[in-house]
Amino acid sequence: MHRTRRAYLVSALIALALGGPACREQRSAPTALPLPPPSEPSPAPAPAQSETAASPADGGAYAGPWVGATVLQTQVLSEPEFVGDKKGDRDVKVVRLGSLRYGERAPALSTEPQKKANCPEGWYALLAGGYVCGKYATTDLDHPKVRTAQPPDTEGPLPYTYGVNLFNGTPLYRQLPSRAQRRKLEPWLFRPRKAKIVEAKSTEDPTSPDNPYATTGSALSGLDSGAASPSADDAEVPWWEKEAPPDGGPLQITLEDLQETGPIARRMVKGFYLSLDKQFEALGWKWWRTVSGLSTPSERILIQKPLTDYHGVWLGRDDATFATKNHPARRIDKLPIAFVMGYHSRRWTIDDGRKHAAPTEGELDHFDAVGLTGETAHVGGLEYWEADEGWWLRAVDFTRTDPGPPPDKIGEREKWVDVNLKRQTLVAFEGATPVFATVFSSGRNEHETVPGVFRIREKHISATMDGDAELATDGPYSIEDVPYIEYFNGSYALHGAFWHAEFGHVKSHGCVNLAPWDAKALFGWTDPQLPEGWHAVFATKDKPGTRVIVHDRGPTTCVGPNAEPPQCPTLDARGRPIPQ
C-alpha cells in the first residue's frame, strides 16, 4: 500500500538529514543489570538436562515450561553467577550467552529455580543453555510484563513499529502528565499556531542536498510545531525553542542535555526514532507507548515504514530476485550478479565487431538483479557487461558482486560473509559456494567502515543506537531498537536500516546498512544461531560467530582531514589492511 505523498516526503527528508545514523556507540534502553564491555568469547557450559523439561525428542512443539523476562533486558549467563561476582578474591568464571526481553518467553528446564545468595529468587536454567535470575524473569506467564508486553514481530521485515519525531523538544514521559503539567512542559499546545509560510516541495527521487539540515527545517516548517519564537534572553530559552544556527547546521546539544527529571525522562531532537508498542487514549489525548515503557504525544510522531521492500538474491532458488515494476522475480544460479543503481537504465545491444552499442527494448528498474556471464566489452569509451539473457548493461548503471578470496582454513561448508566496500556488495558463502548476494550502504567519508577479517561477536533482534556529534556538521542521533544487529568489530555491525533506501551507496556512520528484509534473512543465516525466545545471543569458543571479511574502500571515502587509520589503513592487493 502506498503512503501519502506528504508522509513519504517527510520521512525521506528526515532520513536525508540524519544521514545514516550509526554505529559508533550503542546505548540500550535502561536495563535491570549493568552491561560490561563485550569480552572475548569463552567456553559456555550448558546446564545439565532436567527430567522436568518436556523437550520434544521427535521435533514436535515444545510443551514447556517457559520463562519470561520481566525487564527490558534480562541477561543469560553461562553459570548461576553474575559477571563480576567473586569467590574469595577471585572472579567467578562466567560469560554472557545472550539476553531475553519482556514480551518474549524462552523454554526452560524446570519451573523450580536454583536458590543462591546472589539471586534469592533463584536461577532458572534454560533449555538452550545458560541461566537467568528470577529477579528479572518468571515462569508465571500471567505476569503483566510477560502477558501485556508486545513481542517482536517475526513475520515482517521489522521487529517493531517505528515512529520518527517531527519536532525538537518532544517529551518522553515516565508517567502521563496532568493538564497543568502539560501546559508547563509543552507550552506550544497552548499558544497560537504560527502561520504556515513554507510549502514542502515534493520529489519522487530525493537526493542529499548540500545543506541537509536547512532542507529538513524548511520542509517541516509546513507542519508547524506550534512553538512560539522565543523573546526572552537567549540564556533562559530552552534549547528546543532556540532558532537554528545561521549556517543551517544542527543545534549544538548533547544526549546528556536531553535528560530531565520529574515526569519527563528526556526530550527528543527532530529526527530521533522510537520503537512503538501501542497507541492509546488518556486524559483526552492520544499517546504512543514506546517499547521501553515511556509515553509520548501521538501528534508529534510520524509512523515510519521501510522506504523500500527491496531484498537480495538467494542463489539457486526459483523466483528469488526482487520483483520490480518491469521485471518479475527470477532465478540466478551463479556469480557475478549486477544490481541496477539507476532509475531509468536501459538494455543494450552490441554489434559483432563491438564497435557500436544501441539501446534495445526494455527499461531496467532500480534494484533489478541481473545475472552476468562475465563477458565485457568497451564501446565508445564505456564499459559494458553481458547479461545471462544475451543483452548488455553499461557499467555506469550498476554495481556488481566482486568477492575476495575465502579466508584461510575455511571449512567445506563453513559460513562466511564477504563485504566489498568498493562495490557496496555483500556475498554470503558456504565454503566456496555463494548462497546469497545483495547491496548495502557502508560508512560515508570520515565515518569509514574499517576493513579487516572479523567474526560476528553478538547478535541482537534489536538494540538502541545513539551518539553525540562527532563532526561539526553532525547532530546527536538516536534510533531505538535498530533491527537485526550483528556486531563484528567493536561497535561496527551489520544491521537493518528502515530510514533510507540508498543501498548500493555509502551512507552510514560506519556500520553496514542492509535493507530490512536482507538484515532479517542474514541474521537468521549467520552463526551463532539465536535460541527460541531469546532477544540476543553471544558467540562463544564452542559456538563461534560467522567470519566477516571486509575489504577495499568505499567510494569517495578516506579523503577528508579526519580520515586516518584505523578507519583508512593501507591496503594490500586483496583490499585487506597491511599489518603495521
C-alpha positions in Angstrom: 0.0 0.0 0.0 1.3 3.4 -0.9 1.7 6.0 1.8 0.5 9.6 1.3 2.9 11.8 -0.6 3.3 14.1 2.4 4.2 11.2 4.7 6.8 9.8 2.2 8.3 13.3 1.7 8.7 14.0 5.4 10.2 10.6 6.1 12.6 10.8 3.2 13.8 14.3 4.1 14.3 13.4 7.7 16.3 10.4 6.7 18.5 12.5 4.4 19.1 15.0 7.2 20.0 12.2 9.6 22.4 10.9 7.0 22.6 7.3 8.1 22.7 7.1 11.8 25.0 4.9 13.3 27.3 2.6 14.8 30.0 4.2 16.8 28.0 3.8 20.0 25.3 1.5 21.3 23.2 2.5 24.3 20.5 0.1 25.2 17.4 1.5 27.0 17.5 1.2 30.8 18.3 -2.3 31.9 18.0 -4.2 35.1 21.7 -5.2 35.1 24.7 -3.1 34.1 26.3 -4.4 30.9 30.1 -4.6 31.0 32.1 -4.2 27.8 32.0 -7.2 25.5 34.6 -9.8 26.5 36.4 -12.3 24.3 34.4 -15.4 23.6 34.8 -18.1 26.2 33.6 -21.6 26.7 30.0 -21.7 27.8 28.9 -24.9 29.5 25.2 -25.6 29.3 23.2 -26.7 32.3 22.5 -30.4 32.7 19.3 -31.7 31.2 16.4 -32.0 33.6 13.7 -34.5 33.5 11.2 -31.7 34.2 11.7 -30.2 30.8 9.4 -31.6 28.1 11.9 -31.4 25.3 10.4 -33.0 22.2 12.6 -35.8 21.0 10.6 -36.1 17.8 11.0 -32.5 16.9 7.4 -31.6 17.9 6.2 -28.5 19.6 7.8 -27.7 22.9 5.4 -28.3 25.8 7.1 -26.2 28.5 7.9 -25.0 31.0 8.7 -21.4 29.8 10.5 -18.4 31.3 9.5 -14.9 30.5 11.6 -11.8 31.1 10.1 -9.1 33.4 12.5 -6.3 32.4 13.7 -4.8 29.1 16.9 -6.8 29.2 17.5 -10.0 31.2 21.0 -11.4 30.9 21.5 -15.1 30.1 24.7 -16.2 31.9 26.8 -19.4 31.5 26.6 -20.1 35.2 24.2 -19.2 38.0 26.5 -16.2 38.8 26.7 -12.6 37.8 29.6 -11.2 35.8 31.9 -9.6 38.4 30.9 -12.0 41.2 33.8 -13.2 43.3 34.7 -16.4 45.2 37.1 -15.2 47.8 39.5 -12.9 46.0 38.9 -14.5 42.6 36.4 -13.5 39.9 33.9 -16.2 39.0 34.3 -17.6 35.5 31.0 -16.6 33.9 30.2 -15.2 30.5 27.2 -13.7 28.9 25.4 -16.0 26.4 22.7 -13.6 25.4 19.6 -11.9 26.8 15.8 -12.1 27.0 13.3 -9.2 26.8 9.9 -8.7 28.2 7.2 -9.9 25.9 9.4 -12.9 24.9 9.5 -16.3 26.5 12.1 -19.0 26.3 12.0 -22.8 27.0 13.2 -23.7 30.5 14.4 -26.9 32.0 12.3 -26.6 35.2 9.8 -24.4 36.9 11.9 -24.7 40.1 14.7 -22.2 40.3 18.1 -22.9 41.9 18.3 -20.7 45.0 21.6 -18.9 45.7 22.6 -15.9 47.8 23.4 -13.8 44.8 19.8 -14.3 43.5 17.4 -15.1 46.3 14.6 -15.5 43.8 16.6 -18.4 42.3 18.2 -19.1 38.9 16.2 -20.7 36.0 18.1 -23.0 33.7 17.2 -22.5 30.1 16.8 -25.4 27.6 19.2 -23.8 25.1 21.8 -23.4 27.9 22.5 -20.7 30.5 20.7 -19.3 33.4 18.6 -16.2 34.2 18.0 -14.8 37.7 14.4 -14.9 38.9 14.6 -11.3 40.0 14.4 -10.4 36.3 12.4 -13.4 34.9 9.5 -15.6 35.9 7.7 -18.8 34.9 4.4 -17.0 35.6 3.2 -16.3 32.1 0.3 -14.2 33.5 2.9 -11.7 34.9 1.9 -8.2 33.4 5.4 -7.8 31.8 5.1 -11.2 30.2 1.4 -11.0 29.2 1.0 -7.4 28.1 4.4 -6.5 26.5 4.4 -6.9 22.8 7.0 -9.4 21.5 9.0 -8.7 18.3 7.2 -9.3 15.0 8.9 -12.3 13.4 6.8 -12.3 10.3 7.5 -8.9 8.8 10.8 -7.1 7.9 10.9 -5.2 11.1 10.5 -6.4 14.7 8.6 -3.4 15.9 6.5 -0.4 14.7 8.7 2.7 14.4 8.0 6.4 14.5 10.1 9.4 13.8 9.9 12.5 16.0 9.0 15.6 13.9 10.0 18.4 16.2 12.6 19.5 18.7 11.7 19.2 22.3 9.1 16.4 22.1 8.9 14.8 25.6 9.2 11.2 26.6 7.2 10.9 29.8 7.8 8.4 32.6 4.2 8.8 33.7 1.4 10.6 32.0 1.2 14.3 32.9 -1.8 16.3 34.1 -3.2 19.1 32.0 -1.5 21.6 34.2 1.8 19.8 33.8 1.4 19.7 30.0 0.7 23.4 30.0 4.1 23.9 31.6 6.1 21.2 29.9 4.6 21.6 26.4 3.8 25.3 26.1 3.3 25.0 22.3 0.0 23.3 23.0 -1.5 26.5 24.5 0.0 29.1 22.2 -1.4 30.4 18.8 0.0 28.4 16.0 2.4 30.1 13.6 1.3 30.6 10.0 2.5 28.0 7.5 4.8 30.1 5.4 6.9 27.4 3.6 5.4 24.7 1.5 7.3 21.4 1.2 8.4 20.6 -2.3 7.7 17.1 -3.4 10.1 14.7 -5.2 9.9 11.0 -6.1 13.6 10.5 -6.0 15.1 12.7 -3.2 18.8 13.2 -3.2 21.0 14.6 -0.5 21.2 18.4 -0.7 24.3 20.4 0.1 22.8 21.5 3.4 20.5 18.7 4.6 19.7 20.4 7.9 18.4 23.5 6.2 16.3 21.4 3.8 14.8 19.4 6.6 13.9 22.5 8.5 12.2 24.2 5.6 10.3 21.1 4.6 9.0 20.5 8.1 8.0 24.1 8.7 4.9 23.4 6.8 4.0 21.0 9.7 4.4 23.8 12.3 5.4 22.6 15.8 3.2 25.3 17.4 6.1 26.7 19.3 6.4 30.5 19.6 9.5 32.3 18.7 11.5 33.0 21.9 11.6 36.5 23.1 13.4 36.2 26.4 17.1 36.3 26.9 18.7 33.5 24.9 20.2 32.0 28.1 16.8 31.5 29.5 15.3 29.9 26.4 15.1 26.1 26.4 17.2 24.5 23.7 14.2 23.2 21.8 12.8 26.8 21.3 16.1 28.3 20.1 16.5 29.2 16.4 18.7 27.0 14.2 22.3 28.3 13.8 22.7 30.8 11.0 24.7 28.3 8.9 21.8 26.0 8.9 23.6 23.3 10.9 22.2 21.4 13.9 21.8 22.8 17.4 24.9 22.2 19.5 23.4 19.9 22.0 24.4 16.5 23.5 22.4 13.5 24.6 23.1 14.3 28.2 21.5 17.7 27.7 18.3 16.0 26.7 17.9 14.2 30.1 15.3 15.6 32.5 13.9 14.9 35.9 10.3 14.7 37.1 7.6 13.3 34.7 9.9 13.7 31.6 12.6 11.2 31.2 14.1 13.1 28.2 13.3 15.3 25.3 14.0 14.4 21.7 15.7 16.1 18.8 13.9 16.3 15.5 14.7 13.1 13.6 15.0 10.8 16.6 13.4 7.4 16.0 11.2 5.4 18.5 10.2 1.8 18.7 6.4 1.9 19.4 4.4 -0.6 21.5 0.9 0.6 21.2 -1.3 3.7 20.8 -3.8 4.7 23.5 -6.0 7.5 24.7 -5.8 9.1 28.1 -6.8 12.4 29.7 -8.4 13.5 26.4 -5.2 13.0 24.3 -3.7 10.3 22.1 -0.4 8.8 23.1 2.2 6.3 21.9 3.7 4.0 24.5 7.3 3.0 23.5 8.7 -0.4 23.7 10.9 0.8 26.6 7.8 1.8 28.5 7.8 5.6 28.1 4.9 7.7 26.6 4.9 10.5 24.0 2.2 12.6 22.3 1.0 11.0 19.2 0.7 14.2 17.2 4.4 14.7 17.2 5.3 11.3 15.9 5.1 10.1 12.3 4.9 6.3 11.7 8.0 5.3 9.7 7.6 2.3 7.4 10.6 0.9 5.4 11.3 3.1 2.4 11.8 0.0 0.3 10.8 -3.7 0.2 14.0 -4.5 -1.7 15.8 -7.8 -0.9 18.8 -9.5 -2.3 19.2 -12.9 -4.1 19.3 -16.4 -2.8 21.3 -18.2 -5.5 19.8 -21.3 -7.0 16.3 -20.6 -5.9 13.3 -20.1 -8.2 11.8 -16.6 -8.2 14.5 -15.4 -5.8 15.3 -11.9 -7.2 13.4 -8.7 -6.1 10.4 -8.2 -8.3 10.3 -4.7 -9.8 7.8 -2.8 -11.9 9.0 -4.1 -15.2 10.7 -7.4 -14.2 9.2 -10.3 -12.3 11.3 -12.3 -9.8 13.6 -14.9 -11.5 16.3 -17.4 -10.7 20.0 -16.7 -10.7 22.4 -19.6 -10.2 25.9 -18.1 -10.1 28.0 -15.0 -9.7 28.7 -12.4 -10.8 25.4 -10.6 -10.3 24.7 -6.9 -11.2 22.4 -4.7 -9.2 21.0 -1.8 -11.1 21.5 1.5 -9.3 19.9 3.9 -11.9 16.2 4.6 -12.1 15.9 4.7 -15.9 18.7 2.4 -17.1 18.5 0.7 -20.5 19.3 -2.7 -22.0 21.8 -2.5 -24.9 22.9 -4.5 -27.9 26.4 -4.5 -29.3 27.3 -5.4 -32.8 29.6 -8.4 -33.6 32.5 -6.1 -34.2 32.0 -4.5 -30.9 32.1 -1.1 -32.4 28.6 0.2 -31.8 26.1 -0.1 -28.9 22.4 0.7 -29.2 19.6 0.7 -26.6 17.1 -2.0 -27.0 13.5 -2.5 -25.7 13.0 -2.8 -22.0 13.8 -0.3 -19.3 15.7 -1.6 -16.2 14.3 -0.7 -12.8 16.2 0.4 -9.7 17.4 -2.7 -7.7 16.9 -5.1 -10.6 19.3 -8.1 -10.1 20.8 -9.4 -13.3 22.9 -12.5 -13.8 26.2 -11.7 -15.7 28.2 -14.0 -17.9 31.5 -12.3 -17.0 32.0 -11.1 -20.6 32.8 -7.4 -21.0 33.2 -5.0 -23.9 34.4 -1.4 -24.4 32.5 0.7 -26.8 32.7 4.5 -27.2 34.8 4.8 -24.1 32.2 3.0 -21.9 32.4 -0.5 -20.3 29.6 -2.9 -20.9 28.8 -6.3 -19.2 26.9 -9.1 -20.9 23.7 -10.3 -19.1 23.0 -14.0 -18.9 19.9 -13.3 -21.2 22.1 -12.1 -24.0 21.8 -8.3 -23.8 24.3 -5.8 -22.3 24.4 -3.3 -19.4 26.6 -0.2 -19.1 28.9 -0.5 -16.1 28.0 3.0 -15.0 24.4 1.9 -14.4 25.1 -0.9 -11.9 27.3 -2.3 -9.2 28.3 -5.9 -9.2 29.4 -8.7 -6.9 33.2 -9.0 -6.7 34.1 -11.0 -3.6 37.7 -11.5 -2.5 39.3 -14.9 -1.8 37.9 -17.0 1.0 39.5 -16.8 4.5 42.3 -19.2 5.4 41.4 -22.7 6.5 37.8 -22.3 5.7 35.7 -25.5 6.2 33.9 -27.1 3.3 30.5 -25.9 4.4 31.6 -23.2 6.8 29.7 -19.9 6.5 31.4 -16.6 5.9 30.4 -13.2 4.6 32.3 -11.1 2.1 31.7 -7.3 2.4 33.1 -5.4 -0.6 33.3 -1.7 0.3 34.3 -0.6 -3.2 31.3 -2.3 -4.9 28.9 -1.9 -1.9 28.0 -5.6 -2.4 27.8 -8.4 0.1 28.0 -12.1 -0.7 27.3 -14.9 1.8 29.2 -18.2 1.3 29.1 -21.8 2.5 32.7 -22.9 1.9 33.4 -21.9 -1.7 29.7 -21.8 -2.7 28.0 -18.4 -2.8 24.4 -18.6 -1.5 23.2 -15.0 -1.1 24.1 -11.6 -2.6 22.9 -8.1 -2.1 23.8 -4.4 -1.9 24.4 -2.4 1.3 25.4 1.1 2.5 28.7 1.4 4.4 30.3 4.4 6.2 30.4 7.6 4.3 33.5 9.8 4.2 35.1 10.4 7.7 32.8 7.6 9.0 34.5 4.9 7.1 33.8 1.2 7.7 37.0 -0.5 8.8 38.4 -3.3 6.6 39.7 -6.5 8.1 38.9 -10.1 9.0 36.4 -10.5 11.8 33.9 -12.8 13.4 30.3 -12.0 14.5 30.6 -11.4 18.2 27.0 -10.9 19.2 23.6 -10.7 17.6 20.5 -8.7 18.7 17.0 -8.8 17.3 17.1 -5.1 18.2 19.1 -2.6 20.3 19.2 1.2 20.6 22.0 3.1 18.8 22.6 6.7 19.7 25.5 9.1 20.0 26.6 12.7 20.0 28.0 14.7 17.1 31.5 13.6 16.0 31.8 16.4 13.4 30.6 20.0 13.4 28.0 19.1 10.7 26.6 16.2 12.8 23.9 16.5 15.5 23.0 13.9 18.1 21.2 10.9 16.8 19.1 8.2 18.4 17.3 5.2 16.9 15.6 2.9 19.3 15.7 -0.8 18.5 17.7 -0.8 15.3 16.7 -4.1 13.8 18.7 -7.3 13.4 22.2 -6.2 14.6 25.2 -8.3 14.2 28.3 -6.8 15.8 31.6 -8.0 14.2 34.2 -5.3 15.1 33.7 -3.2 18.2 30.6 -1.1 17.6 30.7 -1.8 13.8 27.8 -4.1 12.8 25.6 -5.5 10.0 22.1 -4.2 10.7 18.8 -3.3 9.1 18.1 0.3 8.1 14.5 1.4 7.5 15.2 5.1 7.4 16.8 5.2 4.0 16.8 3.3 0.7 20.2 4.2 -0.7 21.6 0.7 -0.6 24.5 0.4 -3.1 25.9 3.8 -2.0 27.9 4.9 1.1 25.5 6.4 3.7 26.1 5.3 7.3 28.3 6.4 10.2 30.3 3.2 9.9 28.0 0.2 10.1 27.0 -1.9 7.1 23.4 -0.9 6.5 21.2 -3.6 4.9 17.6 -3.4 3.6 15.3 -4.7 6.3 14.4 -8.0 4.6 18.1 -8.6 3.9 19.1 -7.8 7.5 16.5 -10.3 8.8 17.5 -13.0 6.4 21.2 -12.7 7.1 20.5 -12.6 10.8 18.8 -15.9 10.6 21.5 -17.5 8.5 24.7 -16.5 10.3 26.1 -18.0 13.5 25.7 -18.1 16.4 22.0 -19.1 16.0 19.5 -17.3 18.2 17.7 -19.7 20.5 14.0 -19.7 20.7 12.6 -16.9 22.8 16.0 -15.1 23.2 16.5 -11.4 22.1 20.2 -11.6 21.8 22.9 -14.3 21.6 26.7 -14.1 22.0 29.4 -16.1 20.3 31.5 -18.5 22.5 34.5 -20.6 21.9 32.2 -23.6 21.4 29.8 -21.7 19.1 31.9 -19.1 17.2 30.4 -16.4 15.1 30.4 -16.4 11.3 33.5 -14.8 9.7 33.1 -11.4 8.1 35.7 -10.3 5.6 35.6 -6.5 4.9 37.8 -5.3 2.1 38.7 -2.5 -0.2 37.5 1.1 0.3 34.1 2.8 -0.1 33.7 5.2 -3.0 34.7 8.8 -2.1 35.8 7.8 1.4 39.2 8.2 3.2 39.8 11.6 1.6 38.9 14.1 4.4 41.2 15.5 7.1 39.7 13.2 9.7 40.1 10.1 7.5 43.1 8.3 9.0 43.9 4.8 10.5 42.4 2.7 11.8 39.4 3.6 9.6 41.7 4.1 6.5 44.6 1.7 6.7 47.0 0.9 3.8 45.5 -2.0 1.9 47.2 -4.9 0.1 46.4 -6.2 -3.3 43.3 -8.1 -1.9 41.9 -4.9 -0.4 42.8 -6.0 3.2 44.7 -3.9 5.7 48.5 -4.3 5.8 49.7 -5.1 9.3 51.7 -2.2 10.7 
